[in-house]
């Protein structure tokens, strides 16, 4: 466990608009409601002072938990404080189980090569490894975890090599799960850059961001509990050239060109069944409606406020406070939404 690192509240809490940590309460319906197009990004509250954050989890007591390379996670409290706890090799995506423990996916290809799935006890700072290999092969790119119908931990694994090839044509990505008894098994594979994952309300479907192809895949749950029969959910989300590298994106493309890219990263469902998706290289957040339409929720092509949105999660007493990780400027942006998020298992 690393020692808690406190930052000044002035440094942590940066106001993009007037107001404090608490967001102004706007109308929020329990289901249904119209998607905003777009949300007013200028009204976001920005929590800064983070180092390359990636994943985010909200808690019922008002905390934000963000993956952090200086520890395992950074905990942002409602009073503006920040502390770091635990240690992980390459913390990326996060989830929380029903016991309040944080699940950490490590994308080892961007660090020392080890990409295990771990679990952090927030009370003690102890970190345990849930999975470090599959079928005798060491995991190197665990990316995004989610809690399954029986409390199992599901996690995407993006690739086996060359993570800078955002547009990889190699369908080496997959999703695996860790059962309650510790068994690790493959759920689905053949994915070009498996990234963010989530389940719908009754765990009838598993959604997987297929980054390299610019699409979302949806798997249905079979009678035996497996997830199968993938279909493309919604349209292609933008341009997704084959073998496009991160160097090409940030070294050769102008903001206007990047704004047309459609590589999905984080995914989350709201209570009305809309799938919200971050498009990090385009600096956009979109939502796919149940009828397959795509609505732009946030767009900041010049990166004035939002720079590389990676993941998102709803919190607040009514689950209408949407927090979005803005990786390149080390921030978390929080806005009110007219539709609440779908409660995750740890919300009860």
C-alpha positions as CSV (number, residue, x, y, z in Angstrom):
1,X,0.0,0.0,0.0
2,X,1.4,3.4,-0.9
3,X,1.0,6.3,1.4
4,X,-1.8,8.7,0.8
5,X,-0.8,11.7,-1.2
6,X,-2.8,14.8,-0.6
7,X,-3.2,17.6,-3.1
8,X,-4.6,21.0,-2.3
9,X,-8.3,21.3,-3.0
10,X,-7.6,24.3,-5.2
11,X,-5.3,22.2,-7.4
12,X,-7.7,19.3,-7.6
13,X,-11.0,21.1,-8.2
14,X,-10.9,23.2,-11.3
15,X,-14.1,24.9,-12.3
16,X,-15.0,25.0,-15.9
17,X,-18.1,26.9,-14.9
18,X,-19.1,28.6,-11.7
19,X,-20.0,26.4,-8.9
20,X,-18.4,23.9,-6.5
21,X,-18.1,20.1,-6.4
22,X,-21.8,19.5,-6.2
23,X,-23.5,19.9,-9.6
24,X,-26.6,22.0,-10.0
25,X,-29.5,19.7,-9.9
26,X,-31.3,19.5,-13.2
27,X,-34.3,17.4,-14.2
28,X,-33.4,13.7,-14.3
29,X,-36.0,11.1,-15.1
30,X,-35.9,7.5,-13.8
31,X,-36.1,6.0,-17.3
32,X,-37.0,7.2,-20.8
33,X,-36.3,10.9,-21.5
34,X,-34.7,12.4,-24.5
35,X,-31.0,12.3,-25.2
36,X,-29.3,15.7,-25.2
37,X,-27.6,16.7,-28.4
38,X,-25.1,17.8,-27.3
39,X,-24.6,18.3,-23.5
40,X,-23.1,21.7,-22.6
41,X,-19.5,20.8,-22.1
42,X,-18.8,24.3,-20.8
43,X,-20.8,23.4,-17.7
44,X,-18.7,20.4,-16.7
45,X,-16.9,20.3,-13.4
46,X,-13.3,19.4,-13.9
47,X,-11.2,17.5,-11.4
48,X,-7.5,17.8,-12.3
49,X,-4.1,16.9,-11.0
50,X,-4.2,13.3,-12.2
51,X,-1.5,11.4,-14.1
52,X,-2.7,9.6,-17.3
53,X,-6.1,8.4,-15.8
54,X,-7.9,5.8,-17.8
55,X,-10.7,4.0,-15.9
56,X,-13.3,5.4,-13.5
57,X,-15.8,4.0,-11.0
58,X,-18.3,5.9,-8.9
59,X,-19.4,4.9,-5.4
60,X,-22.7,5.4,-3.6
61,X,-20.9,7.5,-0.9
62,X,-19.9,10.1,-3.6
63,X,-16.3,9.1,-4.3
64,X,-14.7,8.8,-7.7
65,X,-12.1,6.1,-8.1
66,X,-9.7,6.5,-11.0
67,X,-6.9,4.3,-12.3
68,X,-3.5,5.9,-11.6
69,X,0.0,4.9,-12.6
70,X,1.4,6.3,-9.4
71,X,-0.4,3.7,-7.4
72,X,-3.3,1.4,-8.3
73,X,-6.1,4.0,-8.0
74,X,-6.6,7.6,-7.0
75,X,-9.6,8.2,-4.8
76,X,-11.3,11.6,-5.3
77,X,-13.6,12.5,-2.3
78,X,-16.6,14.8,-2.3
79,X,-14.7,17.3,-0.2
80,X,-12.0,17.8,-2.9
81,X,-9.4,15.6,-1.4
82,X,-7.3,13.0,-3.3
83,X,-5.4,9.9,-2.1
84,X,-3.6,7.1,-3.8
85,X,-3.7,3.5,-2.7
86,X,-2.4,0.2,-3.7
87,X,0.1,-0.7,-6.4
88,X,-0.5,-2.2,-9.8
89,X,1.8,-2.7,-12.8
90,X,-0.3,-0.9,-15.4
91,X,-3.7,0.0,-14.1
92,X,-6.2,0.7,-16.9
93,X,-9.9,-0.1,-16.7
94,X,-11.7,-0.4,-13.4
95,X,-14.9,-2.0,-12.0
96,X,-16.2,-2.6,-8.5
97,X,-17.7,-5.8,-7.2
98,X,-20.7,-6.2,-4.9
99,X,-18.4,-6.2,-1.9
100,X,-16.9,-2.8,-2.7
101,X,-13.6,-4.1,-3.9
102,X,-12.0,-2.5,-7.0
103,X,-11.2,-4.7,-10.0
104,X,-8.2,-3.5,-11.9
105,X,-7.3,-4.5,-15.5
106,X,-3.6,-4.0,-16.3
107,X,-2.5,-3.2,-19.8
108,X,1.0,-4.5,-19.5
109,X,2.1,-3.9,-23.0
110,X,2.4,-0.3,-22.1
111,X,4.6,-1.0,-19.1
112,X,6.6,-4.0,-18.0
113,X,4.6,-6.5,-20.2
114,X,2.6,-8.1,-17.4
115,X,-1.2,-7.6,-17.8
116,X,-3.0,-9.4,-14.9
117,X,-6.4,-8.8,-13.6
118,X,-6.3,-7.8,-9.9
119,X,-8.6,-6.9,-7.0
120,X,-7.9,-4.1,-4.5
121,X,-9.3,-3.9,-1.0
122,X,-9.9,-0.2,-0.4
123,X,-9.8,-0.6,3.4
124,X,-6.4,-2.2,3.6
125,X,-4.7,-1.4,0.2
126,X,-4.1,-5.1,-0.3
127,X,-3.9,-6.2,-4.0
128,X,-4.5,-9.8,-5.1
129,X,-4.2,-11.3,-8.5
130,X,-7.3,-12.9,-9.9
131,X,-5.8,-14.0,-13.3
132,X,-2.4,-13.7,-14.9
133,X,-2.7,-16.3,-17.7
134,X,-5.2,-18.0,-19.9
135,X,-4.7,-21.4,-21.5
136,X,-1.0,-21.3,-20.4
137,X,-0.3,-17.9,-21.9
138,X,0.6,-14.9,-19.9
139,X,-1.9,-12.1,-20.1
140,X,-0.4,-8.8,-21.4
141,X,-3.2,-6.5,-22.3
142,X,-6.1,-6.8,-19.8
143,X,-8.2,-3.7,-20.6
144,X,-11.7,-3.3,-19.2
145,X,-13.5,-5.3,-16.5
146,X,-17.2,-5.7,-15.7
147,X,-19.1,-7.7,-13.1
148,X,-21.2,-10.5,-14.5
149,X,-24.6,-12.0,-13.5
150,X,-23.3,-14.2,-10.8
151,X,-20.6,-11.9,-9.5
152,X,-18.0,-13.3,-11.9
153,X,-15.4,-10.9,-13.3
154,X,-15.4,-10.4,-17.0
155,X,-12.5,-8.6,-18.7
156,X,-11.4,-7.7,-22.2
157,X,-7.9,-8.4,-23.5
158,X,-7.1,-6.2,-26.4
159,X,-4.2,-7.8,-28.2
160,X,-1.0,-9.9,-27.8
161,X,1.4,-7.4,-29.4
162,X,1.9,-3.9,-30.9
163,X,-0.6,-1.8,-28.9
164,X,0.3,1.3,-30.9
165,X,-1.4,-0.2,-34.0
166,X,-4.9,1.2,-33.2
167,X,-6.3,0.0,-36.5
168,X,-4.9,-3.6,-36.2
169,X,-6.4,-6.1,-38.7
170,X,-5.5,-9.0,-36.4
171,X,-8.6,-10.2,-34.5
172,X,-6.6,-11.3,-31.5
173,X,-8.7,-9.6,-28.9
174,X,-11.0,-11.5,-26.6
175,X,-13.0,-11.4,-23.4
176,X,-12.3,-13.8,-20.5
177,X,-13.9,-14.3,-17.1
178,X,-12.8,-15.3,-13.7
179,X,-15.4,-17.5,-11.9
180,X,-16.1,-17.5,-8.2
181,X,-13.9,-20.5,-7.8
182,X,-11.0,-18.8,-9.5
183,X,-11.3,-20.6,-12.8
184,X,-10.3,-18.5,-15.8
185,X,-11.9,-19.2,-19.2
186,X,-12.4,-17.5,-22.5
187,X,-15.8,-16.0,-23.2
188,X,-15.5,-14.8,-26.8
189,X,-12.7,-14.0,-29.2
190,X,-12.0,-12.9,-32.8
191,X,-12.1,-9.2,-31.8
192,X,-10.0,-6.4,-33.4
193,X,-8.9,-4.5,-30.4
194,X,-11.3,-5.6,-27.6
195,X,-11.8,-2.6,-25.3
196,X,-14.6,-1.4,-23.1
197,X,-17.3,-3.9,-22.0
198,X,-20.6,-3.7,-20.2
199,X,-23.8,-5.7,-19.6
200,X,-27.5,-4.6,-20.0
201,X,-30.0,-4.6,-17.2
202,X,-30.7,-8.3,-17.0
203,X,-27.4,-9.5,-18.3
204,X,-29.1,-10.7,-21.5
205,X,-26.4,-9.1,-23.6
206,X,-22.7,-8.3,-23.4
207,X,-21.4,-5.2,-25.3
208,X,-17.8,-5.0,-26.4
209,X,-16.1,-2.1,-28.0
210,X,-14.1,-3.3,-31.1
211,X,-11.7,-0.4,-31.3
212,X,-9.9,-1.1,-34.5
213,X,-13.0,-1.6,-36.6
214,X,-14.9,1.4,-35.2
215,X,-17.8,-0.8,-34.0
216,X,-19.6,-2.2,-31.0
217,X,-20.3,-5.9,-30.8
218,X,-23.2,-7.4,-28.9
219,X,-23.3,-10.9,-27.6
220,X,-26.5,-12.6,-26.4
221,X,-26.6,-14.8,-23.3
222,X,-27.4,-18.4,-24.0
223,X,-29.4,-20.8,-21.8
224,X,-26.1,-22.2,-20.5
225,X,-24.9,-18.7,-19.4
226,X,-22.4,-18.3,-22.2
227,X,-22.3,-15.2,-24.4
228,X,-22.5,-16.0,-28.1
229,X,-23.7,-15.0,-31.6
230,X,-22.0,-11.6,-31.9
231,X,-23.7,-8.9,-34.0
232,X,-22.6,-5.4,-34.8
233,X,-24.6,-3.1,-32.6
234,X,-25.4,0.2,-34.4
235,X,-23.4,1.6,-37.3
236,X,-19.7,2.1,-37.8
237,X,-18.9,5.1,-35.5
238,X,-16.6,6.9,-37.8
239,X,-13.5,6.4,-39.8
240,X,-11.4,3.5,-38.7
241,X,-8.5,3.0,-41.2
242,X,-6.7,-0.3,-41.2
243,X,-3.3,-0.3,-39.4
244,X,-3.7,3.3,-38.3
245,X,-1.1,3.9,-35.6
246,X,-1.1,6.2,-32.5
247,X,1.8,8.0,-34.1
248,X,-0.2,8.7,-37.2
249,X,-3.1,10.0,-35.2
250,X,-1.2,12.5,-33.0
251,X,1.8,13.1,-35.3
252,X,0.2,13.6,-38.7
253,X,-3.5,14.3,-38.3
254,X,-5.0,17.7,-37.7
255,X,-7.8,18.1,-35.1
256,X,-10.5,18.2,-37.9
257,X,-9.2,14.9,-39.3
258,X,-9.1,13.3,-35.8
259,X,-12.7,14.4,-35.2
260,X,-13.9,12.1,-37.9
261,X,-12.3,9.0,-36.3
262,X,-14.7,6.4,-34.8
263,X,-12.5,4.2,-32.5
264,X,-14.7,3.3,-29.5
265,X,-13.1,2.9,-26.0
266,X,-15.4,3.1,-22.9
267,X,-19.0,2.0,-22.9
268,X,-21.9,2.3,-20.4
269,X,-25.6,2.0,-20.6
270,X,-28.2,4.4,-19.3
271,X,-31.5,3.5,-17.7
272,X,-33.3,4.0,-21.0
273,X,-31.1,1.5,-22.9
274,X,-28.9,4.0,-24.7
275,X,-25.3,2.8,-25.0
276,X,-22.9,5.7,-24.4
277,X,-19.5,5.4,-26.0
278,X,-16.3,7.4,-25.8
279,X,-14.4,8.1,-29.0
280,X,-11.0,9.2,-27.6
281,X,-9.1,10.2,-30.7
282,X,-12.1,12.3,-31.9
283,X,-12.7,13.9,-28.5
284,X,-16.3,12.8,-28.7
285,X,-18.9,11.0,-26.7
286,X,-21.8,9.5,-28.5
287,X,-24.8,7.3,-27.6
288,X,-26.3,4.5,-29.7
289,X,-30.1,4.4,-29.1
290,X,-32.0,1.1,-28.9
291,X,-33.1,1.7,-32.5
292,X,-29.5,2.0,-33.7
293,X,-29.3,5.7,-34.2
294,X,-26.1,7.6,-33.1
295,X,-26.5,10.8,-31.1
296,X,-23.5,13.0,-30.4
297,X,-23.5,13.8,-26.7
298,X,-20.2,15.7,-26.4
299,X,-17.8,17.0,-29.0
300,X,-14.6,19.0,-28.4
301,X,-12.5,18.5,-31.6
302,X,-9.9,21.1,-30.5
303,X,-9.5,19.5,-27.1
304,X,-10.2,22.8,-25.2
305,X,-11.8,20.9,-22.2
306,X,-12.0,17.2,-23.1
307,X,-8.8,15.6,-24.3
308,X,-9.0,11.9,-25.1
309,X,-12.1,10.7,-23.3
310,X,-11.5,7.0,-22.3
311,X,-14.2,5.8,-19.9
312,X,-17.3,7.0,-18.3
313,X,-19.5,6.1,-15.3
314,X,-22.7,7.6,-13.7
315,X,-22.9,8.5,-10.0
316,X,-24.7,10.9,-7.7
317,X,-27.7,10.2,-5.5
318,X,-29.9,9.9,-8.6
319,X,-27.3,8.4,-10.9
320,X,-27.5,11.5,-13.2
321,X,-23.9,12.7,-12.6
322,X,-21.9,11.4,-15.5
323,X,-18.1,11.3,-15.0
324,X,-15.8,11.1,-18.0
325,X,-12.1,10.5,-17.9
326,X,-10.1,13.0,-20.0
327,X,-6.8,11.3,-20.2
328,X,-4.4,13.6,-22.0
329,X,-5.0,16.6,-19.6
330,X,-5.2,14.4,-16.5
331,X,-8.8,15.2,-15.6
332,X,-12.2,13.8,-14.8
333,X,-15.2,15.8,-16.2
334,X,-18.6,15.5,-14.5
335,X,-21.9,16.7,-16.0
336,X,-25.6,16.3,-15.3
337,X,-27.5,14.1,-17.7
338,X,-31.3,14.1,-18.2
339,X,-31.3,10.2,-18.1
340,X,-29.7,8.3,-15.2
341,X,-27.2,5.6,-15.7
342,X,-28.0,2.0,-15.4
343,X,-27.1,1.0,-11.8
344,X,-24.1,-1.3,-11.7
345,X,-24.0,-4.3,-9.3
346,X,-22.1,-2.5,-6.5
347,X,-24.9,0.1,-6.4
348,X,-27.3,-2.6,-5.1
